[in-house]
Amino acid sequence: HPSPHGPPPAGDPSVPPPPYRDQLAVQRELLRQRRRRPSGRIALPAAYLASLTSSIEHMVLELSPGAEDGAMRQGLLARLQDYASHVAGGSRLQVFGSCVSGLHSNGADLDLTLVAEEGAPDIPMEAQRSMIRKLADVISKGKQMKSVSARPNARVPIVALEDAATGLSCDICMCNTLALFNSQLIKAYTSFDPRVRQLCFVVKHWAKRRCIADPYRGSPSSYAWVLLVINYLQMTSPPVLPVLQSLRGGAWAASTSAMTATTHDGRAFDCSFCADVPAVRTAMEALGPNTASTGELLCGFFQCYAREFDYKGGVVSVRAGLHLSKHEKGWTTKERGFRGDRHLFCIEDPFELTHDLGRVCDPETLAEVKQELIRAFQLLTSQEQGLGELCKPWREAPKGTPGKAAGHGVKQ
């Protein structure tokens, strides 16, 4: 069983793991025991759900990038790699984020991390900061990029820029191996079932349009919203998704060390998971698949977080495939200091288990997030409005309208 405090035990490598079907049956039984508020299917007309599903598929197709987008990104990556090679010979720029998981839309930012050549020792933090300054300087002098800005003293040193030729924005950070592993995990989940990618795409788009996907303004990141979707799909009855981190067999690397990431402050985290998606999918189907439409699942997602999730005591955990308790995680009170994590909307990072992705929310911004979730649920279940109204861009009400956090205005 997955532990609330760490990754599941690897087990004796000399002993073959049980069949996936048996392991998945254990997962379902654990979910049955731990599910605090069983979520039933929403009683909406089949015709309405079919229409909503069709609208979702159309939106995803419309927002998905074409072949030319991929070519643009590869070209930009190649040019930036030339700059990186001048700063640190042998280093490699690697893509992470939505471009890897298949969740990026047309014109989305390109996220890169600069990693040392294979077999090289870890780069000390001071050296990383120096490298990011040099990289920003070299890129600026090349005059192919604009708005080049280095932040060497950030938690993860980074340089932000915009490609003058394509208009693509790009962030290059230093040695962020956790981000690489997270992207591979999300990719495994989104490739498991087409409904997963469709739901993640729509929820990300909705959150951005409603201005609740900006950690710098107190709302969950797009990555956090994706984790919320995945965890919801792990907890449906029957589950749409398995818990890949608790399955033995089908690991994506041969050794434990290859599946371990170390943070900038020296903490090591187990990033192993079962990547044998086709075989696990077959085993899931044998146990009884979830046949809900994408439209029904979207309504269920908003029902979960608008009506059912325990914000006061719950923790969203993709690693465990459950809602853990804040008590289990030790996230019951605000941490010390002005910047201490508040733990109001707890979303556990699947690998960096001490990282609460919802720590950015304060009472006022969390109230706005909840307001948007309730609005979405009511719009969809009223059957009077479709995706267009759901994803209608947020606009700020005239100044002087009371009731919202400073800088946010009133959502309309």
KAPE-V715175 format. One record per residue. N is the residue number from 0. OMEGA is omega in degrees with one decimal (none if undefined). NEAR is the number of other ideal C-beta (glycine too) atoms within 10 Angstrom. Layout:
n=(N,N)
omega=(OMEGA,OMEGA)
near=(NEAR,NEAR)
//
This chain:
n=(0,1,2,3,4,5,6,7,8,9,10,11,12,13,14,15,16,17,18,19,20,21,22,23,24,25,26,27,28,29,30,31,32,33,34,35,36,37,38,39,40,41,42,43,44,45,46,47,48,49,50,51,52,53,54,55,56,57,58,59,60,61,62,63,64,65,66,67,68,69,70,71,72,73,74,75,76,77,78,79,80,81,82,83,84,85,86,87,88,89,90,91,92,93,94,95,96,97,98,99,100,101,102,103,104,105,106,107,108,109,110,111,112,113,114,115,116,117,118,119,120,121,122,123,124,125,126,127,128,129,130,131,132,133,134,135,136,137,138,139,140,141,142,143,144,145,146,147,148,149,150,151,152,153,154,155,156,157,158,159,160,161,162,163,164,165,166,167,168,169,170,171,172,173,174,175,176,177,178,179,180,181,182,183,184,185,186,187,188,189,190,191,192,193,194,195,196,197,198,199,200,201,202,203,204,205,206,207,208,209,210,211,212,213,214,215,216,217,218,219,220,221,222,223,224,225,226,227,228,229,230,231,232,233,234,235,236,237,238,239,240,241,242,243,244,245,246,247,248,249,250,251,252,253,254,255,256,257,258,259,260,261,262,263,264,265,266,267,268,269,270,271,272,273,274,275,276,277,278,279,280,281,282,283,284,285,286,287,288,289,290,291,292,293,294,295,296,297,298,299,300,301,302,303,304,305,306,307,308,309,310,311,312,313,314,315,316,317,318,319,320,321,322,323,324,325,326,327,328,329,330,331,332,333,334,335,336,337,338,339,340,341,342,343,344,345,346,347,348,349,350,351,352,353,354,355,356,357,358,359,360,361,362,363,364,365,366,367,368,369,370,371,372,373,374,375,376,377,378,379,380,381,382,383,384,385,386,387,388,389,390,391,392,393,394,395,396,397,398,399,400,401,402,403,404,405,406,407,408,409,410,411)
omega=(178.8,179.5,176.7,-170.3,-178.7,-178.5,-179.4,178.5,-177.6,-177.9,179.5,-176.7,179.7,179.7,179.9,179.2,175.4,175.7,-179.9,-177.8,179.8,179.3,179.4,176.3,176.5,177.7,-177.8,178.7,177.2,178.3,179.9,-178.6,-172.4,-177.0,-174.4,-177.7,-178.5,-176.3,177.4,177.7,-178.0,-178.0,176.8,-177.7,-178.0,-178.7,178.7,-179.9,177.2,178.0,178.6,177.4,178.6,178.6,177.8,-179.4,179.1,-179.7,-179.5,179.0,-178.1,-176.4,-176.6,-179.1,177.2,-177.2,-178.4,177.6,178.5,179.1,177.8,-178.0,177.6,177.6,178.3,178.7,-179.0,-179.9,179.3,176.7,176.2,177.9,-178.0,-179.5,176.3,-177.7,-177.0,-179.9,179.8,178.7,-177.3,170.6,179.7,-178.2,171.6,176.7,-172.0,177.6,177.4,-176.1,-179.5,-176.6,-180.0,178.0,179.1,176.5,-179.7,179.0,174.1,-179.1,-178.2,171.8,179.8,-178.4,179.9,178.1,-175.7,179.1,-179.6,178.5,177.8,-179.5,179.4,-175.7,179.8,177.3,177.6,179.9,178.1,-179.6,-178.3,175.4,-179.6,-179.6,178.1,179.6,-179.7,-180.0,179.7,-179.1,179.3,174.6,172.7,-178.0,176.0,-179.1,179.9,-176.5,179.4,174.1,-174.6,-176.7,175.8,178.9,170.0,-178.2,-171.2,169.9,179.4,-177.9,173.8,179.8,-177.2,-175.7,-173.8,-175.6,179.5,172.4,-176.1,172.6,176.0,178.6,-174.9,164.8,-176.9,-177.5,177.2,179.1,177.2,-178.3,177.4,-179.2,179.0,178.0,178.8,178.5,178.8,-179.9,-178.0,178.0,-176.2,-174.6,-177.8,-179.9,-178.4,179.9,-179.2,179.9,178.8,-178.6,-176.8,-179.0,175.7,-179.2,177.9,-176.8,178.7,-178.4,-179.6,174.1,175.7,177.3,-176.4,-179.3,-179.0,176.8,169.6,177.5,-177.5,176.1,175.1,177.5,178.4,177.8,177.6,177.7,177.4,177.5,-178.0,-179.6,175.8,-178.1,173.1,-171.8,174.6,-179.0,-4.5,-178.2,170.3,-176.6,172.9,173.6,-171.9,-177.1,178.9,177.3,174.1,-177.7,175.6,179.3,-174.5,175.3,-172.8,-174.6,178.1,-178.1,-179.8,-178.8,178.8,177.4,179.1,180.0,-176.4,177.4,171.3,179.0,-179.0,-179.8,177.2,-178.4,-179.9,172.8,179.4,-179.0,-178.4,-171.1,-177.8,-178.1,178.7,177.8,178.8,179.2,177.8,-179.4,-179.9,179.7,-177.7,-175.0,171.2,-174.4,-178.9,177.0,178.0,177.7,179.0,179.8,177.7,176.2,179.3,177.5,-179.0,173.7,-178.0,-172.9,175.1,-171.2,-165.7,-173.6,-179.6,-178.0,-177.8,-173.8,-171.5,176.5,176.3,-176.8,173.8,179.8,-179.3,-176.9,-174.3,163.7,175.5,175.7,176.1,178.5,178.6,-177.3,-174.5,-177.3,-174.8,-178.0,175.9,178.6,-174.9,175.3,-179.2,-177.9,-179.2,-179.8,-176.5,178.7,177.5,177.4,-167.9,178.5,-175.7,171.1,-175.2,-177.6,179.7,-165.0,177.4,-174.2,174.8,-177.0,178.1,-175.9,-177.0,-176.1,169.7,-176.1,-177.3,-178.5,175.6,177.2,178.1,178.8,179.1,179.2,180.0,177.9,178.5,177.9,-178.6,-179.4,-178.8,178.6,-175.8,-175.5,174.3,179.7,-177.8,-176.9,179.8,-177.7,-179.9,178.6,178.9,-175.6,176.6,-177.7,175.3,173.6,-177.0,178.0,179.3,179.6,179.9,177.5,-175.3,165.0,-179.1,180.0,178.7,178.6,-178.0,-178.5,178.5,-177.7,-178.5,none)
near=(13,19,14,18,11,11,20,18,11,13,12,8,10,5,8,10,16,15,13,23,15,12,19,22,15,13,23,17,11,17,20,10,9,15,13,13,12,10,16,8,14,17,6,15,9,10,9,16,22,13,14,22,19,13,18,22,16,11,20,20,10,9,15,15,16,8,7,9,18,12,11,18,20,11,14,20,16,10,15,24,16,12,21,21,14,13,18,18,8,11,20,15,20,18,17,22,22,24,20,19,22,15,25,23,16,11,12,19,15,24,22,26,23,26,18,16,10,7,6,11,6,13,17,10,16,9,15,19,17,15,21,24,16,18,27,23,15,16,24,18,10,14,8,16,22,12,11,18,12,21,17,19,8,13,10,18,25,21,28,17,24,15,20,12,11,16,10,19,15,22,17,24,21,24,24,23,19,22,23,18,24,24,22,16,23,26,18,20,26,25,16,21,19,12,23,22,22,22,26,26,24,23,23,23,21,22,25,17,14,22,18,24,21,15,17,7,14,20,24,26,18,20,22,21,24,26,26,25,27,26,27,24,26,22,24,19,15,14,20,24,26,25,25,25,21,22,25,18,16,17,18,17,13,8,9,13,8,11,19,16,19,13,18,16,7,8,11,10,21,18,24,23,25,22,18,18,17,10,15,23,17,12,19,23,11,13,16,10,13,17,8,21,16,23,26,22,24,27,22,23,24,24,21,22,24,18,12,16,21,13,15,8,16,18,24,27,25,26,26,28,24,25,21,22,17,19,11,16,18,12,23,13,11,12,13,8,7,4,8,11,18,20,19,21,25,26,22,24,19,26,25,18,19,13,15,25,22,26,21,21,27,12,10,12,23,19,15,22,23,17,15,21,23,14,16,25,21,13,17,26,16,9,14,9,13,16,19,9,13,22,17,14,9,17,10,14,13,7,6,5,11,6,9,17,14,6,9,17,17,14,17,10)
//
